[in-house]
Amino acid sequence: MGNNDQTPAHGTYDIVIIGGAMMGASTAWFLSENKDFDGSVLVVEKDPTYEYSSTMHANSCMRQQFSSKLNVHISQFAADFVKNLRGYMGNDDRVPELKIQNFGYMYLADNEGFANVLRESHAVQVAAGAGTKLMNPEEIKQEYSFYNVDDIVLGSINTVDEGYWDSITVFDWWRRSAKERGVEYIANEVVAMTKSADGCHVVSVTLKSGGVVSCGKVLNASGPRALRTAAMVGIDIPVEPRKRYSWVFQAEQLLERALPLTIDPAGVHVRQEGANYYQAGGHSDIDPAVDYDDFHMDHSLWEQHIWPILATRIPQFEAIKVTNEWVGHYAYNTFDHNAIMGAHTQVENFYFLNGFSGHGLQQSPAMGRGTAEMLVYGEYRSLDMSPFNYDRIVRNERFIEKAVI
């Protein structure tokens, strides 16, 4: 047994969750919160430090600017959950009161094609209750004088429940609260699964330490490693790790107001980071799948691609100094860039919570709630998440979301 391999307390669990980062933690907590569920839950996490998880490498931002009504509603629940975390946690005085730093998101369009996408999405968002507004270049320049808008046709911005949120505090409280209610977390790794003779059910999981645990249902919440987990029961899903780069920097001259998370038409995004810093993110034009353990930083990417785009869009960013940088992984759904949920069509007790392609953190409250409902009731009781179910892949029916960063 390895130094970090822990033995589960029991040999059988009603639900085994593979992956204890944001999605696994959310689901485990919502299961513990459900008064109709009194079963046993085991969460197996290979790295209890979460050092290389997507959760720890994310930008922790939230937006309602999506092109589909369902994704807007998912983010609206997330905003409500964060702002009322203590209430959701039973008014536990230990739970901090959180808020969203509403610097907003600014989408910039440099052509009529994308401008029309922003207009169509704006109509969806407003109908769903979002506070999005469209701005022409003159209006953008008047409110945000630091932008170069010479090539811009249209902007879309929302400063209501869009910005930074403290995802790690929510993550910590999901785990802490669930454990106090009886959810068991172990540091170990699922390395194999055994199916029933007819191939329709997972009957047990095998741990790296050698133990075998019987299970009623299994949830794949293993982030960028989702394909590897699914392959243990002979399932192929279109999820792969893609590198995403982040930089924190200081500007020689601070902008005169908070910088919205700005999505440049060139594909780079940048936002406010605290009072005196900024954070940028992006990836190379060549964007292949990478090894699960590949977190190598491409230093040339900043000099040759990211910084020139930033300095062109915001001229004050010509004089800046990078203070921190890192690489994380998107759990990238190559099929349609959206979540894969629900049960497998043949292995009926194998469930998915995978493939978020960069917007998983902000969707985690609604996704965990919905997955817990599916595990307990066999259906969604709050938001109808069925458009994300795995069977759409079998039917080759993509869920179209145009606002993927």
N, C-alpha and C positions, 0 to 999 in steps of 0.2 A: 504494500500500500504506500502511495506517495505521501509526502509530508502534509499535503493539503487535502488529501482524500478523507472525507468524513463518512461514517457509516450511518445510514438512516435508522431511525428508531424502530421502524416497523418493516415488515416484509411485503405489505400490501397497502396501496393507497388508492383512493377513489380517483384522484387526478394527479398526474405527474406533469409538471411544467418543466420543459427543457429550456433553460435560459432564465436567469434571474435579473436581467437588466430592466430597462424601463417597461417594456411590454409585459414581461413575465411578472414583474412586481405589481403592475397595475391590475392585471387579471387576478393575481393571488389576493390582493386587497379587496377587490370587489367580490370575490368569492367569500371571503371572510365577513364581508358586510351583508351578504345576502341571508335574510332570515329563513328562507326556504331551503338553505343548503347547510347540512350538518356533517358533510363528509370530510375525509382526510385529504390534505393537499401536501405534496412534496415538490419543492422547487430545487432543481439541480443546476448549479452554476459552476462552470469550470474555473472561473477566475473571480474569487470573492472580492478582489480589489477593484474589479471592473476597469482596470487601467486602460485596456485597449478596446473597450466596448464603444459602440456608437453613442451610447448615452453620455459618456464622459467627454467625447470629442465634438459634441453638437454645439450649435450656436445659441441654443435655448431661446429661440424666438417663436413668436406666435402671430398668425395672421388669419384674417377672414377672407382675404382676396383670392378666392378660388373661382373656377368657372362652373363648378357643379354645386347645386344647392346642398347636397348631402355633405360635401366637404366643408361648406360654410357652417352648417349646423354642428358638425363635429368640433370645429374650432370654437364656436360659441359656447358649447358645453365646457370645453377646456378652460376658457376664460372665466366662466362662472365657477368652475371647480377651484381654480387657483385663487380667485378673489375671496372665495368662501371656504378655504381649506379647513379652517378650524371647525366650521359648522358641519362639513362633510365628515370630519373626524369625531363627531359626537360632542362638539364644544369642549374638547379636551384642552385645558389651560396650558398644557405643555406645547401645544401646536402653535407655531407662530402665525401671525396674520400677514398674508402676502398681498402684493399688488403687482400689476403689470406696468412696466415702464413704457408708456405709450408714445414712443418717438415715431411709431408708424412704419409702414412700408410704402415706398415710392417705386412704382413700375414706370419705366420710361420706354416709349415707343418711338422709333426713328423711321417708321414707314407706315403707310396707311393700312397694310395688312394686319400688322400687330395692333395698331390703334383700334381697328374694328374688333379685334379679340378683346381688348380692354373695355370697349363700349358694351359688347355683349355680356362680358363677365360682370361689369358694373350693374347691369340690369338685374342679373341673377342675385348679386350680393345685396342690392338695395331691397329687392323683393323679399329676401330672407332676413332683413332687419339690420344689415351691416351699415356702417357709416361711411362707406366709400364715396369719394367724389372725384370727378374728372377735372383735369386742369390743362389749359392750353399753355404753350411755352411762355407767354407773357405772364400768366398767372403764376406759373412755377417760379419764374425769375423774381417776381415781386415778393413772394413769400420765402423763397430759398435762394438768395442772391448769389450764393457760392457756386451754383451749378452753371456749367456751360450747356446751354440749350440750343445752340446753333443748328444742330441736326435733329432736334426733337420735334415730333408731331403732336404727341399727347402724353400726359402723365396720369396715373391713377394712384390715389393715396387714401389711406384710412388711418386715423390716429386714435380710434376708439377700440380698445382691446387688441391693439397690434403693437408689438414691440418685444422687449425682453421680459422673461419671467424666470423665477428661481426654480428651475426644474430639479436641481439636486436636492433641495429641501423637500419637495414633493416626493421624489424618489425615496429619500431616506425615511419619510414618514409612512409611505406605503409599506416598506419592508418592516419597519419597527412595529407598526400597528398590526400588520398581519401576523407577525411572529407572536405578539402578545395574545392574539386570538387563536393560536394553535397551528398556524401554517408553519411547516417545517422547511427550513432552508439548509442545504448542505453544500459544502465545497467538494465537488466531485465532477465527473463527466460521464454522460451517457455515451457508450461506445458501440452499442448494438441493441437491437430490439428483436423480439420473437413474436411471430404472428400465429394466430390460430390455424388449424389444419386447413380451413377453407380460405384462408388469406384475408378474411374480412375484418379481423380485429387484431390489435396489438395486445398481447397477453402479459408481456413483461419487458422491462428494460434492463440491460446489463450495464453496470457501472465500471469505470476504469479500475476501481479498487477490487473488482472481481465479484461484487455482490449482485444479486439478481432481485429485482423488485417487481412484484405483480402490480397491475394497474387496471383501473376501470376505463380511464380515458387518458390520452396523451396530448399535450399542447406543445407544438413547435414554436418556441419564442426565442430562437437562437440567433436572431439578427442576421448579419452577413453570412453566417454559417448555416443558414436555413436549408440550403440544398444538401449539405452534408448530412444534416439530421434527417431530412426526408428520405435520403437514399438508403438509410438503414432499414426502411420498410419497402424499398423498391419503388419509391415515388420520385419523380423528376419534377422540380418546380423551377420557374424562370427567375431565380434570384441569385445574384452574384455580388461580391464585394467590389466596389469602385472607389478609388481614392478621391478624397476631397481635402483641399488644402486650406488652412486658415492662418492669418497673420494678424497680430495686434501691433499697432504702431502709434507713435506720437507725431503730431504735426507741429512744425516750427511756429505756425500761427493757427490757433484754434478757430474753428468755424464760429460764426456769431450766434448760432442756435443749434440745438440738438439735430444730429444727422439722422433722417429716417433710414431704415434699411433700404438701400437704393439698389434696384436691380437694373444694371446697365444693359443696353441692348447687346453689348459684346459678351454678356454672360457672366460678368463679374458682379459680386454684390459687396456692399460696404455699409457699415452702420456705426452709430455711437456705441462706445464701450466705456461706461462710467462717465465721469465728468471731463477727463482729460485725454482719453484714448479713443481709438477707432479700431474696428475689426473688419477685415476684408476676407473674402473667401472666393474660391473658384477651383477650376481644374484645367488640365491641358486639353488642347483640341483633340488629341488622340486620347480616348478614354476607355481603355480596355478593362476587363476583369483582372484582378490581381490576386496574388496568394493571400490567404487569410492572415498571415503574419507579416505582410509587407507594409510597413509604415515608413518607408524611406522617403525623406524630404527631397524634392527636386528644387534646389536653390535657384536654378536658372529661371524657373517659372515666374518667380516674383520680378526679377529684373527685366525679363524679356516680354512678359505678357501682362501680369497683373498691375504692376505699378504704372506702366505707360497708360493703361486704360483709366486708372484712377486719376492720374494727373491731367488727363485730357478732359474728363468729366468734371473734376473739381480742381481747378488750377492751384488752389492753396495746398494741394497734396503733392506738389512738386518737391517740397522740402519736408520730408518725413523721415522717421527713424523707426525701424522694426524693433520691437522689444520682446516679442515672443512669436513662435510659429509651431505648428504641429500638423500632422496628417491624421485624418480619421477615415472611416469607411462608411459609405452608403450601403445599405442593403437594397440593392438596385433591382427593381422588377423590370426585366427587359421586355415583358409582355405589354404592360400599359402603365408602368410607373406608379401604381397604386397598391394599396394593401391587398393581401391575400388572406381571407378569413374562412371561418366555417370548417366543416368536416370534409375529409376526402370522400370522393364518390364511391370508392370500393372498400378502402380500409376505414370503416365507418366510425371508429373511435379515435382516429388520428386527426387532430385539429391544427389549423394554421393561424399564425399571427405574424405575418412576414411581409417583406417586400415594400417597405414604406418609401423608399427612394428619396429620403431626405426630409419628409415632413412627419416622421413618426413621433418625435418627442411631443410636438404640440397636439397630436391626435391621441396620445396615450390614454388620457382619462376616458374618452368615449370608446376607444377600442378595447380597453380592459373591461369596461362595463359591459359592452356588447358581447365580448367573448365569454365573460362570466355568465351572462344570461343564456347564451347558446349552450354552454356546458351544463347548466342546471336545468333549463327548460326545453332545450332543443329548438329554441326560437329566440328572436330578438324582441325584447319587451319595451325598450326605450326608443332609440333611433333604429330604423330599419336598415341594417348593414348588409342585407342580402346581395346588393349589387357588387359587393366585394368578395362574395363567396368563391371558393375554389372552383366550383362547377362552371364558372364563366370561362375558365381556361380550357376546360374540356369542350365547351361549346364554341370556343374561339370568338367570344364576344368581349371586346375590350371596354373597360370603363374609361371614358374619355375625360381627362382633366388637363386643361390647357395651361394651368398655372403651376408648372413644376419647375423648381429652381435647380 
